[in-house]
């Protein structure tokens, strides 16, 4: 009786787990990524058929692989094509989270056009671990017809946010003009590299911070 959401690694993410190059099955990581596309197509098609109504595919931000030679948009869109129009699609563009550490300079500004070419309903982006830098991009994305999911909890830090910190981060997003109905609040990335007790506390702060914003909005709304 609830919507079912499934997250999957994308083709370029999966290709990074294989050895490629001379003497290997695939000549390059891009070749390996292309080989994963039909596998993922079958997977997302099966998930929607089984009842999943929300599919999120996680890929690295193209900004952290400037020399990859991969057409990230084409790879992504080919992988999710069977679900377009059949499920709500999201793309999380990640700056890396190995052992809780980013893997490259973190900026979405150079890839806004590429992000908007992903055939998805929602873009899921990191902001808390970047001190809410570039938050104005969210308004641009919303204006272009996409929903936005903004990271307001830093999974790469052992600092547990207070609900008020989460609320202030959320209000900085709303202040850009992003319609609240198009905004989802999320952790920056997955909690796989975060200690479990910290992850639980951060999720409580996320929910409590959201409730603070809702309360403040209700009080400030005109009669």
C-alpha angles and dihedrals in degrees: 000000000000132000111268117225124191126186123204137182112248128236097268092047091052093046090061089068093063131077109242136178136059112004093014129105093252123047093215143001089259090056089051091049091053090052090056094055098082090044091054092043090057091046097052091043090053092047094054091046088052091054108271108147098180123049122183121187118199120213135160116264106261085231092074094054103046092153098044095104089216126136094225094184094051093047092049096045092048090052096051098036095108091059100047106121092005101075140013106270128206135180123206110200106200133198091207132275107201106153086347093298129124115237104212145003108310117228131127095187096089092053104042092114091050092049091054090053092063108105096234140119094224138030115210112205140176121244112142095068088051095052089252091298116171092013089149088072088075091066090051091051093048091048088054090059103263129120115233133220110197126200108233097162121066110226091182094064131071089215109109109220120230118233088249091056090052090047093051091049090049093048090052087059095047089048089065089064100258105154107245091226089061094049128091122184117222142157112270093253139337122313095232091112095041124091109256096237089052092047092053093048092048092051091052089051090049093055095041091048091051089052090051090055092048090051094049092047091052092051094048096044114112117254 
